[in-house]
Amino acid sequence: MDSSIVVENIYLLVIVTLISVLQNAFFALKVEKECNRQNTQAAGFERVSCANRNCMDAYPTFLAVMWCAGVCLNQAPAAFAGIIYLVVRQKYFVGYMGQTSQSTPGYLFGKRVLSFLVLMCVVGIFNYLLARYYGKDHKDYVETITSAASALLLIP
């Protein structure tokens, strides 16, 4: 594979990664703002801090599977799933700042998006191994299926 093709195929992944970095900065600012309040409420700070920790715990997994899915299979559905994950993570964070039960839908939806990205990774690696060792490349078919399946992520 030509290296210029690989570079052309990662711009969407780079954009989603940069957006996720901005989101992490927003979360950190929320924690700092809550910490610096004059009338610091222990419960409010604990909720914001816990939501930030939970989001940061899943962040490396999200980046790894999004990049693996994008590079090994198809960047467009991987980037789309990444954007959906960032929206869901925002919903989780805001929900966690209210009542803990409001964060549950965001958490469950986030797990579904991560599962989709993991499945894309596995299929991409499996297709590479099939092409490498058996000469059967089904990448076009798999890309079509994942592109269509990525729209199913929008169903709540």
Backbone as JSON Lines, residues from 0, in Angstrom:
{"i":0,"aa":"M","n":[0.84,-1.17,0.0],"ca":[0.0,0.0,0.0],"c":[0.89,1.24,0.0]}
{"i":1,"aa":"D","n":[0.58,2.16,-0.85],"ca":[1.33,3.38,-0.96],"c":[1.13,4.24,0.29]}
{"i":2,"aa":"S","n":[2.21,4.84,0.79],"ca":[2.11,5.62,2.02],"c":[1.26,6.87,1.84]}
{"i":3,"aa":"S","n":[1.21,7.44,0.63],"ca":[0.37,8.62,0.43],"c":[-1.12,8.27,0.54]}
{"i":4,"aa":"I","n":[-1.5,7.05,0.17],"ca":[-2.89,6.63,0.32],"c":[-3.24,6.5,1.79]}
{"i":5,"aa":"V","n":[-2.33,5.97,2.59],"ca":[-2.58,5.82,4.01],"c":[-2.76,7.2,4.66]}
{"i":6,"aa":"V","n":[-1.91,8.15,4.31],"ca":[-2.01,9.5,4.88],"c":[-3.31,10.17,4.46]}
{"i":7,"aa":"E","n":[-3.72,9.98,3.21],"ca":[-4.99,10.55,2.76],"c":[-6.16,9.97,3.53]}
{"i":8,"aa":"N","n":[-6.03,8.76,3.98],"ca":[-7.14,8.07,4.62],"c":[-7.24,8.27,6.12]}
{"i":9,"aa":"I","n":[-6.42,9.14,6.7],"ca":[-6.51,9.3,8.15],"c":[-6.96,10.69,8.58]}
{"i":10,"aa":"Y","n":[-7.26,11.57,7.65],"ca":[-7.64,12.93,8.04],"c":[-8.9,12.97,8.9]}
{"i":11,"aa":"L","n":[-9.88,12.17,8.58],"ca":[-11.08,12.15,9.41],"c":[-10.78,11.66,10.83]}
{"i":12,"aa":"L","n":[-9.91,10.68,10.94],"ca":[-9.54,10.17,12.25],"c":[-8.78,11.23,13.05]}
{"i":13,"aa":"V","n":[-7.93,11.98,12.38],"ca":[-7.19,13.06,13.03],"c":[-8.15,14.14,13.53]}
{"i":14,"aa":"I","n":[-9.14,14.49,12.73],"ca":[-10.11,15.51,13.12],"c":[-10.9,15.06,14.35]}
{"i":15,"aa":"V","n":[-11.35,13.81,14.35],"ca":[-12.1,13.3,15.5],"c":[-11.2,13.27,16.74]}
{"i":16,"aa":"T","n":[-9.94,12.92,16.57],"ca":[-9.01,12.91,17.7],"c":[-8.83,14.31,18.27]}
{"i":17,"aa":"L","n":[-8.68,15.29,17.4],"ca":[-8.53,16.67,17.87],"c":[-9.79,17.17,18.58]}
{"i":18,"aa":"I","n":[-10.95,16.81,18.07],"ca":[-12.19,17.18,18.74],"c":[-12.26,16.54,20.12]}
{"i":19,"aa":"S","n":[-11.81,15.3,20.21],"ca":[-11.83,14.62,21.51],"c":[-10.87,15.27,22.5]}
{"i":20,"aa":"V","n":[-9.76,15.79,22.0],"ca":[-8.81,16.5,22.87],"c":[-9.47,17.78,23.4]}
{"i":21,"aa":"L","n":[-10.18,18.49,22.52],"ca":[-10.9,19.69,22.96],"c":[-11.97,19.34,24.0]}
{"i":22,"aa":"Q","n":[-12.63,18.23,23.79],"ca":[-13.64,17.81,24.75],"c":[-13.01,17.49,26.1]}
{"i":23,"aa":"N","n":[-11.84,16.85,26.09],"ca":[-11.14,16.57,27.34],"c":[-10.76,17.86,28.05]}
{"i":24,"aa":"A","n":[-10.35,18.87,27.29],"ca":[-10.03,20.17,27.88],"c":[-11.27,20.8,28.51]}
{"i":25,"aa":"F","n":[-12.41,20.67,27.84],"ca":[-13.67,21.19,28.37],"c":[-14.01,20.5,29.69]}
{"i":26,"aa":"F","n":[-13.86,19.18,29.74],"ca":[-14.14,18.44,30.96],"c":[-13.21,18.89,32.09]}
{"i":27,"aa":"A","n":[-11.93,19.08,31.77],"ca":[-10.97,19.53,32.78],"c":[-11.32,20.92,33.3]}
{"i":28,"aa":"L","n":[-11.76,21.8,32.41],"ca":[-12.17,23.14,32.83],"c":[-13.39,23.08,33.75]}
{"i":29,"aa":"K","n":[-14.32,22.17,33.46],"ca":[-15.48,22.01,34.32],"c":[-15.06,21.56,35.73]}
{"i":30,"aa":"V","n":[-14.11,20.64,35.79],"ca":[-13.62,20.17,37.09],"c":[-12.93,21.31,37.82]}
{"i":31,"aa":"E","n":[-12.09,22.06,37.11],"ca":[-11.37,23.19,37.72],"c":[-12.36,24.26,38.21]}
{"i":32,"aa":"K","n":[-13.35,24.56,37.39],"ca":[-14.35,25.56,37.76],"c":[-15.11,25.14,39.02]}
{"i":33,"aa":"E","n":[-15.46,23.87,39.08],"ca":[-16.18,23.37,40.25],"c":[-15.3,23.38,41.48]}
{"i":34,"aa":"C","n":[-14.03,23.15,41.29],"ca":[-13.08,23.14,42.41],"c":[-12.85,24.54,42.95]}
{"i":35,"aa":"N","n":[-12.83,25.55,42.08],"ca":[-12.52,26.92,42.48],"c":[-13.73,27.72,42.94]}
{"i":36,"aa":"R","n":[-14.89,27.14,42.96],"ca":[-16.08,27.84,43.44],"c":[-15.9,28.27,44.89]}
{"i":37,"aa":"Q","n":[-16.41,29.45,45.2],"ca":[-16.35,29.93,46.58],"c":[-17.19,29.06,47.5]}
{"i":38,"aa":"N","n":[-18.37,28.73,47.03],"ca":[-19.27,27.87,47.81],"c":[-19.12,26.43,47.34]}
{"i":39,"aa":"T","n":[-17.95,25.89,47.49],"ca":[-17.69,24.55,46.98],"c":[-18.57,23.54,47.71]}
{"i":40,"aa":"Q","n":[-19.34,22.86,46.9],"ca":[-20.15,21.78,47.45],"c":[-19.42,20.48,47.17]}
{"i":41,"aa":"A","n":[-19.19,19.73,48.2],"ca":[-18.44,18.48,48.05],"c":[-19.12,17.54,47.07]}
{"i":42,"aa":"A","n":[-20.44,17.47,47.11],"ca":[-21.16,16.54,46.23],"c":[-21.03,16.95,44.77]}
{"i":43,"aa":"G","n":[-21.13,18.25,44.48],"ca":[-21.0,18.73,43.1],"c":[-19.62,18.48,42.54]}
{"i":44,"aa":"F","n":[-18.6,18.77,43.33],"ca":[-17.23,18.53,42.88],"c":[-16.98,17.04,42.68]}
{"i":45,"aa":"E","n":[-17.47,16.23,43.59],"ca":[-17.27,14.79,43.47],"c":[-17.91,14.23,42.21]}
{"i":46,"aa":"R","n":[-19.11,14.71,41.88],"ca":[-19.79,14.23,40.67],"c":[-19.02,14.62,39.42]}
{"i":47,"aa":"V","n":[-18.61,15.88,39.33],"ca":[-17.88,16.34,38.15],"c":[-16.54,15.62,38.04]}
{"i":48,"aa":"S","n":[-15.86,15.49,39.16],"ca":[-14.57,14.82,39.16],"c":[-14.7,13.35,38.8]}
{"i":49,"aa":"C","n":[-15.72,12.69,39.31],"ca":[-15.93,11.27,39.01],"c":[-16.31,11.08,37.54]}
{"i":50,"aa":"A","n":[-17.16,11.96,37.01],"ca":[-17.52,11.88,35.59],"c":[-16.29,12.06,34.72]}
{"i":51,"aa":"N","n":[-15.42,13.0,35.08],"ca":[-14.19,13.22,34.31],"c":[-13.28,12.0,34.37]}
{"i":52,"aa":"R","n":[-13.12,11.42,35.54],"ca":[-12.29,10.21,35.68],"c":[-12.85,9.06,34.85]}
{"i":53,"aa":"N","n":[-14.17,8.88,34.89],"ca":[-14.78,7.8,34.12],"c":[-14.57,7.99,32.63]}
{"i":54,"aa":"C","n":[-14.71,9.22,32.16],"ca":[-14.49,9.5,30.74],"c":[-13.02,9.27,30.36]}
{"i":55,"aa":"M","n":[-12.12,9.66,31.23],"ca":[-10.7,9.49,30.93],"c":[-10.26,8.02,31.0]}
{"i":56,"aa":"D","n":[-10.94,7.23,31.8],"ca":[-10.61,5.81,31.87],"c":[-10.9,5.1,30.55]}
{"i":57,"aa":"A","n":[-11.97,5.49,29.87],"ca":[-12.34,4.85,28.61],"c":[-11.65,5.49,27.4]}
{"i":58,"aa":"Y","n":[-11.01,6.62,27.6],"ca":[-10.44,7.38,26.48],"c":[-9.36,6.61,25.7]}
{"i":59,"aa":"P","n":[-8.38,5.97,26.34],"ca":[-7.37,5.24,25.56],"c":[-7.97,4.1,24.74]}
{"i":60,"aa":"T","n":[-8.96,3.42,25.3],"ca":[-9.62,2.34,24.56],"c":[-10.31,2.91,23.33]}
{"i":61,"aa":"F","n":[-11.02,4.01,23.52],"ca":[-11.71,4.65,22.4],"c":[-10.73,5.03,21.28]}
{"i":62,"aa":"L","n":[-9.63,5.68,21.64],"ca":[-8.66,6.09,20.61],"c":[-8.07,4.88,19.89]}
{"i":63,"aa":"A","n":[-7.73,3.86,20.66],"ca":[-7.11,2.68,20.05],"c":[-8.04,1.99,19.06]}
{"i":64,"aa":"V","n":[-9.29,1.76,19.47],"ca":[-10.18,1.03,18.57],"c":[-10.63,1.9,17.4]}
{"i":65,"aa":"M","n":[-10.77,3.21,17.62],"ca":[-11.15,4.07,16.49],"c":[-10.04,4.1,15.43]}
{"i":66,"aa":"W","n":[-8.81,4.25,15.86],"ca":[-7.7,4.29,14.9],"c":[-7.5,2.93,14.24]}
{"i":67,"aa":"C","n":[-7.6,1.86,15.01],"ca":[-7.45,0.52,14.43],"c":[-8.54,0.27,13.4]}
{"i":68,"aa":"A","n":[-9.78,0.61,13.72],"ca":[-10.89,0.41,12.78],"c":[-10.7,1.26,11.54]}
{"i":69,"aa":"G","n":[-10.24,2.48,11.72],"ca":[-10.06,3.38,10.58],"c":[-8.93,2.97,9.67]}
{"i":70,"aa":"V","n":[-7.82,2.54,10.25],"ca":[-6.66,2.17,9.44],"c":[-6.83,0.77,8.83]}
{"i":71,"aa":"C","n":[-7.35,-0.16,9.61],"ca":[-7.47,-1.55,9.14],"c":[-8.67,-1.78,8.23]}
{"i":72,"aa":"L","n":[-9.7,-0.95,8.34],"ca":[-10.89,-1.21,7.55],"c":[-11.31,0.01,6.73]}
{"i":73,"aa":"N","n":[-11.93,0.99,7.38],"ca":[-12.46,2.13,6.64],"c":[-12.57,3.31,7.6]}
{"i":74,"aa":"Q","n":[-11.97,4.43,7.19],"ca":[-11.94,5.56,8.11],"c":[-13.27,6.26,8.26]}
{"i":75,"aa":"A","n":[-14.11,6.3,7.24],"ca":[-15.36,7.06,7.32],"c":[-16.3,6.51,8.4]}
{"i":76,"aa":"P","n":[-16.63,5.21,8.39],"ca":[-17.48,4.7,9.47],"c":[-16.81,4.79,10.84]}
{"i":77,"aa":"A","n":[-15.5,4.62,10.88],"ca":[-14.79,4.72,12.16],"c":[-14.85,6.15,12.7]}
{"i":78,"aa":"A","n":[-14.65,7.12,11.83],"ca":[-14.73,8.52,12.26],"c":[-16.16,8.88,12.65]}
{"i":79,"aa":"F","n":[-17.13,8.38,11.91],"ca":[-18.54,8.62,12.25],"c":[-18.86,8.04,13.63]}
{"i":80,"aa":"A","n":[-18.43,6.83,13.87],"ca":[-18.65,6.21,15.18],"c":[-17.9,6.99,16.26]}
{"i":81,"aa":"G","n":[-16.74,7.53,15.92],"ca":[-15.99,8.35,16.87],"c":[-16.74,9.62,17.25]}
{"i":82,"aa":"I","n":[-17.34,10.28,16.27],"ca":[-18.13,11.48,16.55],"c":[-19.34,11.12,17.41]}
{"i":83,"aa":"I","n":[-20.01,10.03,17.07],"ca":[-21.15,9.58,17.87],"c":[-20.7,9.3,19.31]}
{"i":84,"aa":"Y","n":[-19.55,8.68,19.46],"ca":[-19.04,8.38,20.8],"c":[-18.77,9.67,21.58]}
{"i":85,"aa":"L","n":[-18.23,10.68,20.91],"ca":[-17.96,11.94,21.61],"c":[-19.25,12.62,22.05]}
{"i":86,"aa":"V","n":[-20.29,12.55,21.22],"ca":[-21.59,13.1,21.59],"c":[-22.15,12.34,22.79]}
{"i":87,"aa":"V","n":[-22.02,11.03,22.75],"ca":[-22.52,10.2,23.85],"c":[-21.73,10.46,25.12]}
{"i":88,"aa":"R","n":[-20.44,10.64,24.99],"ca":[-19.6,10.93,26.15],"c":[-19.98,12.28,26.78]}
{"i":89,"aa":"Q","n":[-20.31,13.24,25.93],"ca":[-20.78,14.54,26.44],"c":[-22.09,14.36,27.19]}
{"i":90,"aa":"K","n":[-22.98,13.56,26.62],"ca":[-24.27,13.28,27.28],"c":[-24.04,12.59,28.63]}
{"i":91,"aa":"Y","n":[-23.11,11.66,28.66],"ca":[-22.78,10.96,29.9],"c":[-22.26,11.95,30.94]}
{"i":92,"aa":"F","n":[-21.33,12.82,30.53],"ca":[-20.72,13.77,31.45],"c":[-21.77,14.71,32.03]}
{"i":93,"aa":"V","n":[-22.6,15.28,31.17],"ca":[-23.65,16.2,31.63],"c":[-24.66,15.47,32.49]}
{"i":94,"aa":"G","n":[-25.02,14.25,32.09],"ca":[-25.95,13.46,32.89],"c":[-25.39,13.13,34.26]}
{"i":95,"aa":"Y","n":[-24.1,12.88,34.34],"ca":[-23.48,12.53,35.61],"c":[-23.43,13.73,36.55]}
{"i":96,"aa":"M","n":[-23.36,14.94,35.97],"ca":[-23.35,16.14,36.81],"c":[-24.7,16.36,37.47]}
{"i":97,"aa":"G","n":[-25.78,15.86,36.85],"ca":[-27.11,15.95,37.46],"c":[-27.26,14.83,38.47]}
{"i":98,"aa":"Q","n":[-28.01,13.85,38.1],"ca":[-28.15,12.66,38.92],"c":[-27.43,11.52,38.23]}
{"i":99,"aa":"T","n":[-26.89,10.64,39.01],"ca":[-26.11,9.53,38.45],"c":[-26.95,8.69,37.49]}
{"i":100,"aa":"S","n":[-28.24,8.56,37.77],"ca":[-29.1,7.74,36.9],"c":[-29.28,8.36,35.52]}
{"i":101,"aa":"Q","n":[-29.06,9.67,35.37],"ca":[-29.19,10.32,34.07],"c":[-28.02,9.98,33.15]}
{"i":102,"aa":"S","n":[-26.95,9.46,33.71],"ca":[-25.78,9.12,32.89],"c":[-25.86,7.72,32.3]}
{"i":103,"aa":"T","n":[-26.77,6.89,32.78],"ca":[-26.84,5.5,32.34],"c":[-27.08,5.36,30.84]}
{"i":104,"aa":"P","n":[-28.03,6.1,30.22],"ca":[-28.2,5.94,28.77],"c":[-26.94,6.28,27.98]}
{"i":105,"aa":"G","n":[-26.23,7.32,28.39],"ca":[-24.98,7.66,27.72],"c":[-23.93,6.58,27.86]}
{"i":106,"aa":"Y","n":[-23.86,5.99,29.04],"ca":[-22.9,4.92,29.28],"c":[-23.2,3.7,28.4]}
{"i":107,"aa":"L","n":[-24.47,3.3,28.36],"ca":[-24.84,2.12,27.57],"c":[-24.66,2.36,26.07]}
{"i":108,"aa":"F","n":[-25.0,3.55,25.62],"ca":[-24.82,3.88,24.21],"c":[-23.34,3.92,23.85]}
{"i":109,"aa":"G","n":[-22.51,4.44,24.76],"ca":[-21.07,4.46,24.55],"c":[-20.48,3.07,24.42]}
{"i":110,"aa":"K","n":[-20.99,2.15,25.25],"ca":[-20.54,0.76,25.13],"c":[-20.88,0.17,23.77]}
{"i":111,"aa":"R","n":[-22.05,0.52,23.25],"ca":[-22.46,0.01,21.95],"c":[-21.56,0.55,20.84]}
{"i":112,"aa":"V","n":[-21.21,1.82,20.92],"ca":[-20.33,2.41,19.9],"c":[-18.94,1.78,19.98]}
{"i":113,"aa":"L","n":[-18.43,1.6,21.18],"ca":[-17.12,0.96,21.33],"c":[-17.15,-0.48,20.82]}
{"i":114,"aa":"S","n":[-18.24,-1.18,21.05],"ca":[-18.37,-2.55,20.54],"c":[-18.35,-2.58,19.01]}
{"i":115,"aa":"F","n":[-19.02,-1.61,18.4],"ca":[-19.0,-1.5,16.94],"c":[-17.58,-1.26,16.43]}
{"i":116,"aa":"L","n":[-16.84,-0.39,17.1],"ca":[-15.47,-0.12,16.68],"c":[-14.57,-1.34,16.88]}
{"i":117,"aa":"V","n":[-14.77,-2.06,17.96],"ca":[-13.99,-3.29,18.19],"c":[-14.29,-4.31,17.1]}
{"i":118,"aa":"L","n":[-15.57,-4.45,16.76],"ca":[-15.95,-5.36,15.69],"c":[-15.31,-4.96,14.36]}
{"i":119,"aa":"M","n":[-15.28,-3.67,14.08],"ca":[-14.62,-3.19,12.86],"c":[-13.13,-3.56,12.87]}
{"i":120,"aa":"C","n":[-12.49,-3.42,14.02],"ca":[-11.07,-3.78,14.13],"c":[-10.85,-5.26,13.83]}
{"i":121,"aa":"V","n":[-11.65,-6.1,14.45],"ca":[-11.5,-7.54,14.28],"c":[-11.73,-7.93,12.81]}
{"i":122,"aa":"V","n":[-12.79,-7.37,12.22],"ca":[-13.08,-7.69,10.82],"c":[-11.97,-7.19,9.91]}
{"i":123,"aa":"G","n":[-11.46,-6.0,10.16],"ca":[-10.37,-5.46,9.35],"c":[-9.11,-6.31,9.43]}
{"i":124,"aa":"I","n":[-8.76,-6.72,10.63],"ca":[-7.57,-7.56,10.81],"c":[-7.79,-8.93,10.18]}
{"i":125,"aa":"F","n":[-8.96,-9.5,10.37],"ca":[-9.28,-10.8,9.79],"c":[-9.23,-10.73,8.25]}
{"i":126,"aa":"N","n":[-9.77,-9.67,7.69],"ca":[-9.73,-9.5,6.23],"c":[-8.3,-9.35,5.73]}
{"i":127,"aa":"Y","n":[-7.47,-8.64,6.48],"ca":[-6.07,-8.51,6.1],"c":[-5.38,-9.87,6.1]}
{"i":128,"aa":"L","n":[-5.65,-10.66,7.13],"ca":[-5.04,-12.0,7.2],"c":[-5.53,-12.89,6.06]}
{"i":129,"aa":"L","n":[-6.82,-12.81,5.73],"ca":[-7.33,-13.57,4.59],"c":[-6.65,-13.16,3.29]}
{"i":130,"aa":"A","n":[-6.49,-11.87,3.09],"ca":[-5.86,-11.39,1.87],"c":[-4.39,-11.77,1.83]}
{"i":131,"aa":"R","n":[-3.74,-11.69,2.96],"ca":[-2.3,-11.95,3.02],"c":[-1.98,-13.44,2.81]}
{"i":132,"aa":"Y","n":[-2.73,-14.31,3.49],"ca":[-2.36,-15.72,3.47],"c":[-3.19,-16.58,2.52]}
{"i":133,"aa":"Y","n":[-4.37,-16.12,2.13],"ca":[-5.2,-16.92,1.25],"c":[-5.55,-16.22,-0.06]}
{"i":134,"aa":"G","n":[-5.16,-14.96,-0.2],"ca":[-5.41,-14.23,-1.43],"c":[-6.86,-13.84,-1.64]}
{"i":135,"aa":"K","n":[-7.66,-13.89,-0.6],"ca":[-9.08,-13.52,-0.71],"c":[-9.31,-12.21,0.02]}
{"i":136,"aa":"D","n":[-9.47,-11.15,-0.75],"ca":[-9.68,-9.83,-0.17],"c":[-11.15,-9.44,-0.31]}
{"i":137,"aa":"H","n":[-11.82,-9.32,0.81],"ca":[-13.24,-8.96,0.82],"c":[-13.44,-7.55,1.36]}
{"i":138,"aa":"K","n":[-12.42,-6.72,1.24],"ca":[-12.47,-5.39,1.84],"c":[-13.6,-4.54,1.27]}
{"i":139,"aa":"D","n":[-13.85,-4.61,-0.03],"ca":[-14.92,-3.81,-0.62],"c":[-16.28,-4.18,-0.03]}
{"i":140,"aa":"Y","n":[-16.53,-5.47,0.11],"ca":[-17.8,-5.92,0.68],"c":[-17.93,-5.49,2.14]}
{"i":141,"aa":"V","n":[-16.86,-5.68,2.89],"ca":[-16.88,-5.36,4.31],"c":[-17.03,-3.85,4.52]}
{"i":142,"aa":"E","n":[-16.36,-3.04,3.69],"ca":[-16.49,-1.59,3.8],"c":[-17.93,-1.15,3.54]}
{"i":143,"aa":"T","n":[-18.57,-1.77,2.56],"ca":[-19.97,-1.45,2.27],"c":[-20.87,-1.79,3.44]}
{"i":144,"aa":"I","n":[-20.64,-2.95,4.02],"ca":[-21.46,-3.39,5.16],"c":[-21.24,-2.48,6.37]}
{"i":145,"aa":"T","n":[-19.98,-2.15,6.67],"ca":[-19.72,-1.29,7.84],"c":[-20.23,0.13,7.61]}
{"i":146,"aa":"S","n":[-20.16,0.6,6.39],"ca":[-20.69,1.94,6.12],"c":[-22.2,1.97,6.35]}
{"i":147,"aa":"A","n":[-22.88,0.93,5.92],"ca":[-24.33,0.86,6.14],"c":[-24.65,0.62,7.61]}
{"i":148,"aa":"A","n":[-23.87,-0.21,8.26],"ca":[-24.12,-0.53,9.67],"c":[-23.83,0.63,10.59]}
{"i":149,"aa":"S","n":[-22.94,1.53,10.18],"ca":[-22.64,2.67,11.04],"c":[-23.85,3.57,11.23]}
{"i":150,"aa":"A","n":[-24.75,3.59,10.25],"ca":[-25.98,4.38,10.41],"c":[-26.87,3.81,11.49]}
{"i":151,"aa":"L","n":[-26.74,2.52,11.77],"ca":[-27.54,1.89,12.82],"c":[-27.16,2.38,14.21]}
{"i":152,"aa":"L","n":[-25.98,3.02,14.33],"ca":[-25.57,3.55,15.61],"c":[-26.47,4.69,16.06]}
{"i":153,"aa":"L","n":[-27.18,5.3,15.13],"ca":[-28.05,6.42,15.47],"c":[-29.35,5.98,16.15]}
{"i":154,"aa":"I","n":[-29.66,4.7,16.06],"ca":[-30.87,4.19,16.71],"c":[-30.63,4.12,18.22]}
{"i":155,"aa":"P","n":[-31.48,4.78,18.99],"ca":[-31.25,4.78,20.46],"c":[-31.49,3.44,21.1]}
